[in-house]
Amino acid sequence: MTGSQSGRAYIGSFTAAGGPGIATAAVDASDGSLTILAATDALPDPSYLAVAGDLLLAVSETADGAVAAFRTDSTPVTQAGKPAPVDGDGPTHLSVWNGHVLTANYGSGSVTALPLRADGTPDPAGREVLVHTGSGPHPQRQQTPHAHQVLADPSGHWAVSVDLGTDSVRVCARTGGRLTLHHETALRPGSGPRHLAFHPSGGHAYVLNELTPTLTVCQWDATTGILKPLTEVPVLVEAPRGDAYPSEIVVSPDGRFLWTATRGEDVISLLTLDATGEHPTLRSTTPCGGHWPRDLALHPSARYLYAANERSGDVTWFSLDPRDGTPTRAGAVRVQAASCIVFA
């Protein structure tokens, strides 16, 4: 490893598929390379992670879904208190919003909010569950709701949940101290929205669809809490040859570039954005360096992009051309059943 180790990355994985749990890696800021330091399997299937101050939060993507906090002042990370049940099945995503940790529960089609104690750990006694309703046209994937992501909008006033099963995005608020549904935006039937990312200006959002390899561009009004679909653009240069399930979307901090990952096709797509953020243009695709890229993450320096390749069991990293955003594969590290990567 060249240069100085100047940061930490945490990699989630599926322990049920042989993954190590939560792996801690050193990050070399000079070339983006990762070195695995240690791992803990204290929590089953910690498929998605989020850094919250001095703690790391992780879902347990199991039928008895839970969220747990880990201390990052040790290697490997150590669990802080007991996992908190989310009263939902298969939580796939989590984020922090207004003193709460939110989970998107794919199996049960719901969103859970758990208050955070003073020490940053989740408190199950105060949890709230917002159950989604509805369905979509896909006979296997959309018979019931499937919440796949929940995150705060840039203003911090709203929480936005993306539901693959109902082809919709829900905007939530805290009303009278309770988690409430504010507005639901319908997307194209059968699109299967999976994840969303906001433009750094806060005026637009991009919804990555899983059941069709497309991106839905939306206008976002933080004053009213209304998401309005504008257009839908492809994320693949050619029609898919077989399975093609987009998984994650990342927007550059300067608002010039947008990258997506697509499983099956196993590529990273580069789209450029105009000054308004309203018109993405697909430029190219690059092999992800493995198989089944479940997650895509940008280094805090915005110089490197990382793909967590679940089925090939590795994390690959790419250097990014600062002029045109093109990713160039720079290395890989072995992590069985890798599902997520975040940076401290």
MARMARZA-104151 format. One record per residue (C-alpha): chain; x, y, z; residue in one letter. Coordinates in Angstrom, 2 decimals. Example, Ala and Ser with C-alpha at 12.3 -4.5 7.8 and 13.67 -1.06 7.14 Angstrom:
<recs>
('A',(12.30,-4.50,7.80),'A')
('A',(13.67,-1.06,7.14),'S')
</recs>
This chain:
<recs>
('A',(0.00,0.00,0.00),'M')
('A',(1.45,3.32,-1.04),'T')
('A',(1.22,6.63,0.70),'G')
('A',(-0.33,7.13,4.09),'S')
('A',(-3.39,5.41,5.47),'Q')
('A',(-5.61,8.38,6.05),'S')
('A',(-9.08,7.05,6.70),'G')
('A',(-11.35,4.13,7.45),'R')
('A',(-13.96,2.35,5.41),'A')
('A',(-16.56,-0.08,6.72),'Y')
('A',(-17.87,-2.84,4.50),'I')
('A',(-21.14,-4.65,5.21),'G')
('A',(-21.80,-8.20,4.00),'S')
('A',(-24.24,-11.09,4.21),'F')
('A',(-23.05,-13.50,6.90),'T')
('A',(-25.64,-16.05,5.69),'A')
('A',(-23.71,-16.19,2.39),'A')
('A',(-20.29,-16.51,4.04),'G')
('A',(-19.57,-12.82,4.50),'G')
('A',(-17.39,-11.63,7.40),'P')
('A',(-20.07,-9.29,8.78),'G')
('A',(-18.69,-5.77,9.17),'I')
('A',(-15.14,-5.41,7.89),'A')
('A',(-12.92,-2.46,8.80),'T')
('A',(-10.51,-1.30,6.09),'A')
('A',(-7.77,1.30,5.96),'A')
('A',(-8.08,3.73,3.04),'V')
('A',(-5.02,5.20,1.37),'D')
('A',(-6.01,8.68,0.22),'A')
('A',(-3.14,8.79,-2.29),'S')
('A',(-4.54,6.02,-4.49),'D')
('A',(-7.90,5.00,-3.01),'G')
('A',(-6.72,1.50,-2.13),'S')
('A',(-8.24,-0.54,0.69),'L')
('A',(-6.53,-2.84,3.18),'T')
('A',(-8.77,-5.07,5.27),'I')
('A',(-7.79,-4.82,8.94),'L')
('A',(-10.37,-6.90,10.82),'A')
('A',(-14.03,-7.94,10.84),'A')
('A',(-16.81,-8.84,13.25),'T')
('A',(-19.79,-11.13,12.69),'D')
('A',(-21.57,-10.03,15.87),'A')
('A',(-24.65,-8.99,13.87),'L')
('A',(-26.30,-11.30,11.30),'P')
('A',(-26.42,-9.98,7.74),'D')
('A',(-25.33,-6.35,8.30),'P')
('A',(-26.14,-5.51,4.68),'S')
('A',(-26.30,-1.73,5.00),'Y')
('A',(-24.32,0.69,7.17),'L')
('A',(-24.32,4.37,8.08),'A')
('A',(-21.77,6.44,9.97),'V')
('A',(-23.34,8.53,12.75),'A')
('A',(-20.74,10.58,14.58),'G')
('A',(-18.45,8.24,16.51),'D')
('A',(-20.75,5.27,15.91),'L')
('A',(-21.50,2.98,13.01),'L')
('A',(-25.13,1.94,12.55),'L')
('A',(-26.03,-1.31,10.79),'A')
('A',(-29.21,-3.09,9.79),'V')
('A',(-29.66,-6.81,10.32),'S')
('A',(-31.38,-7.85,7.09),'E')
('A',(-33.22,-10.81,8.56),'T')
('A',(-36.86,-11.82,9.04),'A')
('A',(-36.57,-10.47,12.60),'D')
('A',(-35.11,-7.19,11.44),'G')
('A',(-32.97,-5.09,13.76),'A')
('A',(-30.57,-2.18,13.84),'V')
('A',(-27.41,-2.06,15.94),'A')
('A',(-24.77,0.52,16.84),'A')
('A',(-21.02,-0.17,16.83),'F')
('A',(-18.15,1.78,18.34),'R')
('A',(-15.54,2.79,15.77),'T')
('A',(-12.74,3.51,18.24),'D')
('A',(-11.62,-0.13,18.06),'S')
('A',(-10.62,-2.53,15.29),'T')
('A',(-12.78,-4.41,14.55),'P')
('A',(-15.76,-2.30,15.55),'V')
('A',(-17.45,-3.40,18.78),'T')
('A',(-21.17,-3.51,19.41),'Q')
('A',(-22.64,-0.78,21.64),'A')
('A',(-25.62,-2.26,23.46),'G')
('A',(-28.13,-4.76,22.16),'K')
('A',(-29.60,-4.71,18.64),'P')
('A',(-32.94,-2.89,18.55),'A')
('A',(-35.85,-4.65,16.82),'P')
('A',(-37.42,-2.62,14.02),'V')
('A',(-40.74,-4.47,13.99),'D')
('A',(-40.19,-5.10,10.27),'G')
('A',(-38.93,-7.84,7.96),'D')
('A',(-35.71,-7.55,5.98),'G')
('A',(-34.46,-3.99,6.57),'P')
('A',(-32.30,-3.11,3.56),'T')
('A',(-31.34,0.51,4.25),'H')
('A',(-30.96,2.96,7.11),'L')
('A',(-30.19,6.62,7.68),'S')
('A',(-30.22,9.21,10.47),'V')
('A',(-32.87,11.94,10.54),'W')
('A',(-33.99,14.36,13.26),'N')
('A',(-32.51,12.40,16.15),'G')
('A',(-33.83,9.09,14.85),'H')
('A',(-32.48,6.18,12.85),'V')
('A',(-34.79,5.21,10.00),'L')
('A',(-34.91,1.77,8.38),'T')
('A',(-36.55,0.73,5.11),'A')
('A',(-37.99,-2.75,5.66),'N')
('A',(-38.19,-4.51,2.30),'Y')
('A',(-39.97,-7.69,3.36),'G')
('A',(-42.76,-6.02,5.32),'S')
('A',(-43.01,-2.90,3.15),'G')
('A',(-42.61,-0.41,5.97),'S')
('A',(-40.40,2.30,7.43),'V')
('A',(-39.32,2.29,11.08),'T')
('A',(-38.12,5.26,13.11),'A')
('A',(-36.21,4.61,16.35),'L')
('A',(-35.11,7.51,18.57),'P')
('A',(-31.42,7.75,19.31),'L')
('A',(-30.33,7.92,22.94),'R')
('A',(-27.84,10.49,24.17),'A')
('A',(-25.03,8.00,23.52),'D')
('A',(-26.17,7.52,19.90),'G')
('A',(-27.63,4.03,20.29),'T')
('A',(-31.17,3.25,19.06),'P')
('A',(-33.98,2.97,21.60),'D')
('A',(-36.55,0.30,20.64),'P')
('A',(-39.02,1.50,23.27),'A')
('A',(-39.84,4.59,21.23),'G')
('A',(-39.99,3.03,17.78),'R')
('A',(-42.67,3.98,15.25),'E')
('A',(-43.61,2.00,12.15),'V')
('A',(-45.18,3.50,9.03),'L')
('A',(-46.68,0.71,6.91),'V')
('A',(-46.81,1.17,3.14),'H')
('A',(-49.80,0.02,1.08),'T')
('A',(-50.26,-0.74,-2.61),'G')
('A',(-48.85,-2.95,-5.34),'S')
('A',(-47.54,-2.89,-8.92),'G')
('A',(-47.93,-4.84,-12.16),'P')
('A',(-44.89,-7.13,-11.85),'H')
('A',(-46.33,-10.57,-10.91),'P')
('A',(-43.42,-11.65,-8.68),'Q')
('A',(-41.81,-8.47,-7.39),'R')
('A',(-44.75,-6.11,-6.88),'Q')
('A',(-47.57,-8.02,-5.24),'Q')
('A',(-47.00,-6.09,-2.00),'T')
('A',(-45.05,-3.00,-0.87),'P')
('A',(-41.26,-3.30,-0.65),'H')
('A',(-39.61,-0.26,0.95),'A')
('A',(-36.00,-0.28,-0.24),'H')
('A',(-34.50,3.02,0.92),'Q')
('A',(-35.27,5.83,3.33),'V')
('A',(-33.22,9.01,3.72),'L')
('A',(-33.44,12.68,4.66),'A')
('A',(-33.82,15.33,1.98),'D')
('A',(-31.09,18.03,1.81),'P')
('A',(-33.14,20.45,3.93),'S')
('A',(-33.41,17.89,6.73),'G')
('A',(-37.10,18.61,7.10),'H')
('A',(-38.42,15.59,5.20),'W')
('A',(-37.71,11.86,5.09),'A')
('A',(-38.14,10.18,1.71),'V')
('A',(-38.83,6.46,1.27),'S')
('A',(-38.52,4.61,-2.04),'V')
('A',(-40.82,1.61,-2.56),'D')
('A',(-40.04,-0.92,-5.28),'L')
('A',(-43.32,-2.79,-4.82),'G')
('A',(-45.67,0.17,-5.22),'T')
('A',(-43.79,2.18,-7.88),'D')
('A',(-43.83,5.22,-5.65),'S')
('A',(-41.82,7.55,-3.44),'V')
('A',(-43.29,8.65,-0.11),'R')
('A',(-42.42,11.89,1.63),'V')
('A',(-42.70,11.71,5.41),'C')
('A',(-42.68,14.34,8.14),'A')
('A',(-42.78,14.49,11.91),'R')
('A',(-46.18,15.83,12.88),'T')
('A',(-47.05,16.19,16.54),'G')
('A',(-43.95,14.19,17.39),'G')
('A',(-45.05,11.28,15.17),'R')
('A',(-43.82,9.93,11.83),'L')
('A',(-46.55,10.70,9.28),'T')
('A',(-47.08,10.37,5.54),'L')
('A',(-47.05,13.80,3.88),'H')
('A',(-47.23,12.96,0.18),'H')
('A',(-46.87,9.98,-2.17),'E')
('A',(-45.53,10.37,-5.71),'T')
('A',(-46.47,7.74,-8.28),'A')
('A',(-43.83,6.70,-10.81),'L')
('A',(-44.26,4.70,-14.02),'R')
('A',(-46.01,1.37,-13.31),'P')
('A',(-43.55,-1.52,-13.35),'G')
('A',(-40.44,0.67,-13.07),'S')
('A',(-39.61,-0.70,-9.61),'G')
('A',(-37.87,2.28,-7.94),'P')
('A',(-35.02,1.19,-5.66),'R')
('A',(-32.81,4.11,-4.58),'H')
('A',(-32.83,7.89,-4.82),'L')
('A',(-30.14,10.57,-4.71),'A')
('A',(-30.47,14.34,-4.59),'F')
('A',(-28.66,16.91,-6.69),'H')
('A',(-26.35,19.01,-4.45),'P')
('A',(-28.43,22.11,-5.23),'S')
('A',(-31.42,20.38,-3.61),'G')
('A',(-33.77,21.16,-6.49),'G')
('A',(-33.79,17.77,-8.19),'H')
('A',(-33.78,14.12,-7.24),'A')
('A',(-32.90,11.05,-9.30),'Y')
('A',(-34.72,7.77,-8.73),'V')
('A',(-32.90,4.65,-9.92),'L')
('A',(-35.31,1.95,-11.06),'N')
('A',(-34.54,-1.73,-10.50),'E')
('A',(-37.13,-3.48,-12.68),'L')
('A',(-36.22,-1.38,-15.73),'T')
('A',(-32.68,-0.01,-16.23),'P')
('A',(-33.71,3.64,-16.13),'T')
('A',(-33.40,6.78,-14.08),'L')
('A',(-36.40,8.96,-13.28),'T')
('A',(-35.54,12.66,-12.99),'V')
('A',(-37.73,14.52,-10.52),'C')
('A',(-38.17,18.08,-9.37),'Q')
('A',(-37.95,18.44,-5.60),'W')
('A',(-39.57,21.27,-3.66),'D')
('A',(-38.30,21.30,-0.09),'A')
('A',(-40.78,24.02,0.87),'T')
('A',(-43.87,22.00,0.03),'T')
('A',(-42.35,18.52,0.33),'G')
('A',(-43.54,17.56,-3.16),'I')
('A',(-41.59,15.34,-5.58),'L')
('A',(-42.61,15.73,-9.25),'K')
('A',(-41.45,13.28,-11.97),'P')
('A',(-40.14,15.03,-15.09),'L')
('A',(-38.56,12.46,-17.39),'T')
('A',(-37.04,8.98,-17.52),'E')
('A',(-33.68,8.20,-19.13),'V')
('A',(-31.76,4.93,-19.73),'P')
('A',(-28.71,3.92,-17.70),'V')
('A',(-27.49,1.32,-20.21),'L')
('A',(-26.05,2.12,-23.64),'V')
('A',(-27.65,-0.95,-25.25),'E')
('A',(-30.64,-3.12,-24.44),'A')
('A',(-29.68,-5.64,-21.73),'P')
('A',(-28.61,-9.10,-22.88),'R')
('A',(-30.06,-10.78,-19.81),'G')
('A',(-30.57,-9.78,-16.19),'D')
('A',(-30.17,-6.06,-15.64),'A')
('A',(-31.08,-4.79,-12.18),'Y')
('A',(-29.80,-1.32,-11.28),'P')
('A',(-28.80,-1.08,-7.63),'S')
('A',(-27.25,2.21,-6.55),'E')
('A',(-26.81,5.81,-7.62),'I')
('A',(-24.19,8.40,-6.67),'V')
('A',(-24.06,12.11,-7.57),'V')
('A',(-20.81,14.08,-7.49),'S')
('A',(-20.62,16.90,-4.91),'P')
('A',(-20.18,19.49,-7.68),'D')
('A',(-23.31,18.27,-9.50),'G')
('A',(-21.50,17.51,-12.78),'R')
('A',(-21.64,13.72,-12.79),'F')
('A',(-23.89,10.86,-11.81),'L')
('A',(-22.92,7.19,-11.61),'W')
('A',(-25.12,4.11,-11.34),'T')
('A',(-24.40,0.40,-10.86),'A')
('A',(-26.34,-2.35,-12.65),'T')
('A',(-26.27,-5.97,-11.55),'R')
('A',(-26.31,-8.70,-14.19),'G')
('A',(-24.83,-6.38,-16.78),'E')
('A',(-22.20,-5.73,-14.07),'D')
('A',(-21.40,-2.21,-15.16),'V')
('A',(-21.00,1.28,-13.78),'I')
('A',(-22.74,3.90,-15.92),'S')
('A',(-21.57,7.49,-16.19),'L')
('A',(-24.10,10.25,-16.84),'L')
('A',(-23.26,13.93,-17.09),'T')
('A',(-25.57,16.63,-15.72),'L')
('A',(-26.29,20.06,-17.13),'D')
('A',(-26.04,23.19,-14.98),'A')
('A',(-29.66,22.87,-13.85),'T')
('A',(-29.34,19.19,-12.92),'G')
('A',(-32.52,18.49,-14.89),'E')
('A',(-30.99,16.81,-17.95),'H')
('A',(-28.76,13.76,-17.39),'P')
('A',(-26.98,12.40,-20.46),'T')
('A',(-25.68,8.83,-20.56),'L')
('A',(-22.02,8.90,-21.63),'R')
('A',(-20.52,5.45,-21.10),'S')
('A',(-20.48,2.20,-19.14),'T')
('A',(-17.50,0.57,-17.46),'T')
('A',(-17.23,-3.04,-16.17),'P')
('A',(-17.61,-3.04,-12.38),'C')
('A',(-14.67,-5.40,-11.93),'G')
('A',(-16.76,-8.19,-10.39),'G')
('A',(-20.23,-9.69,-10.37),'H')
('A',(-23.48,-8.24,-9.01),'W')
('A',(-22.53,-4.73,-7.84),'P')
('A',(-25.00,-4.19,-4.99),'R')
('A',(-23.60,-0.88,-3.78),'D')
('A',(-21.69,2.06,-5.16),'L')
('A',(-19.95,4.63,-2.95),'A')
('A',(-17.93,7.78,-3.52),'L')
('A',(-14.83,8.52,-1.45),'H')
('A',(-15.13,11.79,0.54),'P')
('A',(-12.45,13.31,-1.70),'S')
('A',(-14.66,12.54,-4.75),'A')
('A',(-11.55,11.11,-6.45),'R')
('A',(-12.45,7.42,-6.12),'Y')
('A',(-15.52,5.29,-6.67),'L')
('A',(-16.11,1.89,-5.04),'Y')
('A',(-18.33,-1.02,-6.03),'A')
('A',(-19.36,-3.74,-3.55),'A')
('A',(-19.71,-6.81,-5.76),'N')
('A',(-21.91,-9.22,-3.84),'E')
('A',(-21.66,-12.43,-5.89),'R')
('A',(-17.98,-12.25,-6.81),'S')
('A',(-17.15,-11.35,-3.20),'G')
('A',(-15.00,-8.28,-3.65),'D')
('A',(-14.86,-4.51,-3.48),'V')
('A',(-13.33,-2.81,-6.50),'T')
('A',(-12.21,0.79,-6.67),'W')
('A',(-11.87,3.22,-9.53),'F')
('A',(-10.03,6.47,-9.99),'S')
('A',(-12.24,9.20,-11.45),'L')
('A',(-11.12,11.52,-14.22),'D')
('A',(-11.77,15.03,-12.79),'P')
('A',(-12.46,16.40,-16.29),'R')
('A',(-15.12,13.99,-17.54),'D')
('A',(-15.93,11.65,-14.60),'G')
('A',(-14.77,8.48,-16.33),'T')
('A',(-13.96,5.68,-13.85),'P')
('A',(-10.78,3.64,-14.36),'T')
('A',(-10.37,0.41,-12.38),'R')
('A',(-7.49,0.74,-9.91),'A')
('A',(-7.72,-2.27,-7.61),'G')
('A',(-9.81,-4.73,-5.61),'A')
('A',(-9.95,-6.42,-2.23),'V')
('A',(-11.65,-9.68,-1.28),'R')
('A',(-14.82,-9.42,0.86),'V')
('A',(-17.20,-12.35,0.56),'Q')
('A',(-20.86,-11.38,-0.07),'A')
('A',(-20.01,-7.66,0.05),'A')
('A',(-23.12,-5.49,0.11),'S')
('A',(-22.23,-1.95,1.25),'C')
('A',(-19.30,0.38,1.83),'I')
('A',(-19.22,3.63,3.81),'V')
('A',(-16.43,5.97,4.90),'F')
('A',(-15.64,7.47,8.29),'A')
</recs>
